[in-house]
């Protein structure tokens, strides 16, 4: 029997009686932020007197950072600064989801607020119109931490039939992927598609194309929505890059990137120049591509299971064993985009998109990012 949460067994029809009650003129705004782990999400709700139309209509708020791994108890107030607003697919219109930046008591960004610097970097390259598309892989787990639908003692049949699979013996947990997709569309997330992945109970959704800071905003909200959908079904979503050791695919967040020049005639030359720069800065990117400075990705980037080796940089047309893949059509049309296959499933998109812009557009080199505030 599958382990699902106690909460998911509460009567949803009774809950619906209450959710159908009119809410008057008031609006519920759920404020969402990234906690001190750099991958966990937190949320809380406040009532607004009227529906907010823009981000400026949303008040700043605060929370106790000592309970989110974000501050010491003695000076624990942290500020929530509304950054991006979406429709709420759980409470529905006119209610809102509000993604926030976190500032410390002194109004400086919290350690895991990478949006702050990402926004600064993106504002420096607006004329290049950097577009991103990120492919978010994830694994559905029971509350016991065991992959959804796997036999309780043992393994399903080996990989092969599950990728884009159809049928009860091949697609494990499609209801979650379907519910998440529709909820993202409702919310206004730029979700691009979804598919079952190579390992059973592993799925992927794509977000993009998004320009600049929007990439991180939309991916984080899509992740939040997925956590909430899974909560409703009584299961857990894992973004761990290697949830099951052994002969099973890991989970990544392949990042597709282009600039205006790459998308225009002879853009392939610009792409090749960027790949050359990336090759000289491989370890800087590896450190930026998971929340533990490369340690999480070391379990995934082995050179097997459609990955490159973490310690070597490689690039190639249509090569899924390379760090950077140039899609075959891009090679033929001599313009378009490239795919960085190194980011981990639990990466921070603000860190990934910022690193790509720093290396490819601001032409930084060296092991540390440049500080432009000086």
N, C-alpha and C positions, 0 to 999 in steps of 0.2 A: 504493500500500500504506500502511495506517495505521501511524503511528509509535507503537509501544508499548514499554514499558521492557524492559530485559534481564531484570530480576528476575521479571517476569510470565511469562517463558518457561522458568523453572526448573520441574522436574516437580512438579506438585501432588500426584500420587499417591504419590511418594516421601515428600514432606513428611508426608502423611497417616499413613504408617506410624508416624512418630514421635509425631504428635499423638494417635494412638490408644493410646499407652503410658499406663498408669496413673500418676498423679502422687502417690500415697500420701496422707498427711494434709496435705501442704503446699498452699498457695494462692499463685497468682501475682497480684499487684496492680499494675496499670499506672497509674502516677501521670502525670497530664496537666496541662499548664499553658500559659498564653498567654505568648508570648515578648515581647521588647522592641519588636516592630513593632506590637503591638496587634491583629494578625490571624493571625500564624503560631501553630501549636500545636507543642508538644514533648512527648515522653513517655519514660519509662523504667520498668523493672519491678523490683520487689523481691519476695522470697519471705516469706510469712507462715506461722507455725506452724499457724494454724487459720483457718477461714473467719470473716472479720469480719462481725458482724451489724449494727453501727451505725458511724457515722462516728468515734465515740470509740474504736473498736477499732483504728483505723488510726494508725500512728506518724507523727509529722512526719518530714520528710526534707530533703535539701538538694541543691543542684546548683551547677555552675560558671556563674555569670551572665555571665562575660566571653565565653562562647561562644554566648550567646543574645541578644546586644545588650542585656543587662540590667545590667551593672556593669563597673567598671574591674577590670583583672587583679589589682591589688594587694589589693583587698578584695572578692573575687569570690564568696564563699559567699552563696547566697541560700537562704531557707527555703521548703519546700513544706508548706503547711498544708492537709490534706485538708478539702474543703468539701462534696462530694456524691459518692455512690457508686452505681454502676450495675453490672448483670450484664455480663460480657464476652462479646459475641457471636462473637468470634474464637477465643478459647481455651475458651469455654463454662464453665458452672458447674463448680466453685465459684469460678472466678476473677472478678476485679473490674476495672472501670475506675474510677479515682478522680480526679475533677476537683479541682484544688488552687488555692488562692490563693498568690501569691508575696509574701514579705516580704523586705526588705533585711536586711543584717547587723545593723542596729539595731532590727529588728522593726517597722519602718515599712513600709507597703505600697509595692511597686514601682510605678513610674510607670504601667505598663499594667495594674495590678491595680485595675480599676474596680469589681470585686465588693465590695471593702472599703467604699467609700462607698455603693454601691447598697444593701448590706445594712442600713446605718445608716438610710438614707432609708426603706426599706421597713418597718423596725421602727417608724417614726413614724406610719405610716398603716395599720397592721394592721386597725383597726376599719372601714376603708373597703373592705376586701377587693378590692384592685385586681387585675383579671384581664387577662391579655395573651394574644394569639395572634399569632405572627409567621410570615410567609410568605417562606420562604427560597428565592430564585431562585439558580441556579448554572448554569455552562456547563461541559460536558465538553470537554477539549482532549486532543489527542495529545501525546506527549512533545516534539514540535517546536513546541508552542504553537498549532497550527492546530486550529480546532474539529473535534470528532470527526465523521467521516462526510462532511465537506465535501470537494469535489473539491480535489486538491492545488494546482492553479493555477486559481482562479476561485471562483465562488459557487454555492450551490444556488439553486433557484427562489425567487422573492420570498416574503416572509411572507404567511401566509393559511391554508395547510392544516395547519400544524404544531401550533398550540395545541390541546391535548387530542387530538392526532391519533393515528391508528392505521394501521399498515401500514409496510412496510419503507422506503418512500419518504418517510414523514412523521415517524416516531418514530426518532430517532437515539440509540441507547444505552440502550434500556429496561431491559436486564439490570441496569444500575447502579442505576437508580431502584428496581427491584424488590428487589434484594439489600439496598440501604440501608434500605428501608421495613421489611423483615422483621427486619433486624439491630436497628433502633431499637425495634421491638416487643419483641424478646427482651430488650434491655438495660433496658427499663422507661422509655424516653423517651416522653413524652406526644406522640407524633407523631399529627397529625390527619388527614393525607391527602397525596396527591401527584398531580401532573399534568405532562404535557409542556407547555412554554411556547411563546411566540410565535416565537422564533428557533429554527431547527433546532439540535439539540444543547444546547438550554437546557431545564432542568427546574425544578420547584419542589416543595418539600415544606413542609408547615405543622406548626408545633409549638404546642400549646396546646389548650384554655385552661390557663394556668398562673398561679398566684397569686404575686405578689411576686417574691422572689429566684429562685424556681424557674424563671422564664422564661429568665433568662440561663443558668442551669445546664443546663437541658435543651437549649437551642439550641446551646450550645458543645459538648456531648457529641454531639449529632446531627451537627454539623459534623465533629468528630473521626472519628466512625464513617464519614462519607462520604469523608473523605480516605483512610482505611484501605481501604475497599471499592474505591475507584478505584486505589489502589496495587496491590491484588491483581489487578485487571484490566489493570494496566499503563498506565493513563491518568491524567490530572490533572484535578482539579476546580478551577475558577476562580470566585472570588466577586467578581471585578472588576466594578464597576458598568457599565462600557461596554467589554466585551471586543473587540467589532468596531465600528469607527467606521462612519459612513454610515447607510444606511437600514435599520438593524437595531435591535430593541429592546434596551435596556440591562437590567441586573439590579438589582432592588431587594429590600427586606426589609420589605414593608408590615406595619405594626404595628397590630393591633386592640386597643382599650383600653376597659375599662369599670370602673366602681366599683359598689358595692352600690346607691347612690342612682340611678345611671344605669339600672340594670337593673329598678328598681321603677317604680310608676305615675308618670307625668309625668316620667320620667327624661330626656326630650328637653330639658327646660329646663336641667338640669344639664349635658347634653352641649353645648348651645349656649353656656352660660356658659364651659365649658372651651375651646371653639373660639375664643371671643372672647379669652380669655387667651393662647392659643397664637398668635393673630394678632399680638398686641402683642410677642411674643418670638420672632419668626420666625428671626432670625439666630443667636440662642443655640441653637436647635434644629438649625439647619443645621450649626453647628460640632460639635454632639454626635453627628450622624447618620452620620459616616464617620470612619475613623481618621486622616484628614489634615485635619481641621478644615473640611471642606466642599470641599476641592480635588478629591477623587475624584468627589463627587456632581455637581460642575459639568459634568463630561463627560456625565452622564446626565440631569439635570433641565434640559431645554432647552425644555420646553413642547410637544415632539413625542413620538411613540411612547408615548402614554399616561402622560405625566409633566406636572407643573406646571413653571413657570419657577422657577429657584432663587432669584431675587431678589424674587419676588412671592408673597404668601400668598393662598390662595383656599380656599373651602370650598363644598361643594354636595352635594345629594342625588344619589346614583348617578352622580356625575361623576368619571370616571377621569383627567380632565385637571386635577384640583384637588389642592391640598396635602392637604386633609382631605376624605374622602368619608363621608357619612352613607348607610348602605345603605338602599335603598328601603323595605324592611320596617320598619326602625327609624323612618323618617319616618311610616309608617302607624300603627305600634303606639304611637308616642310614648314609646318606651323602648328600651334596648338598649346599643349600643356605637357607637364611630366608628373609622374607619380612617385612620391617618396614613401617607400614601403616600410621604413624603419619605426615610425611612431607606434607606441604600445597602445593597447585598447584603453588603458587607464591614463593616457597622457592628458595634459592640460592643453586644450586647443589654443589658448592664449600664448602658451610657451612655444608650441610648434609653429604657429603661423608667424609669430614674432621672429623666431630663429631663421625661418626661410627668408623673410624680408630683410633681416639684418645681413645675411650672407649674400643673397642674390641681388638685392637692390641697393642697400647701403654699402655693399662691398666691404664689409668688415672681414678681417682675418684675425688669427690669434685665438687663444683659448677662452677669453672672457668677452662678454658683450661690452660694447662701448657705452659709456655713460654720457648722454647728450645734455643732461641738465646743467653740467658745469659750464 
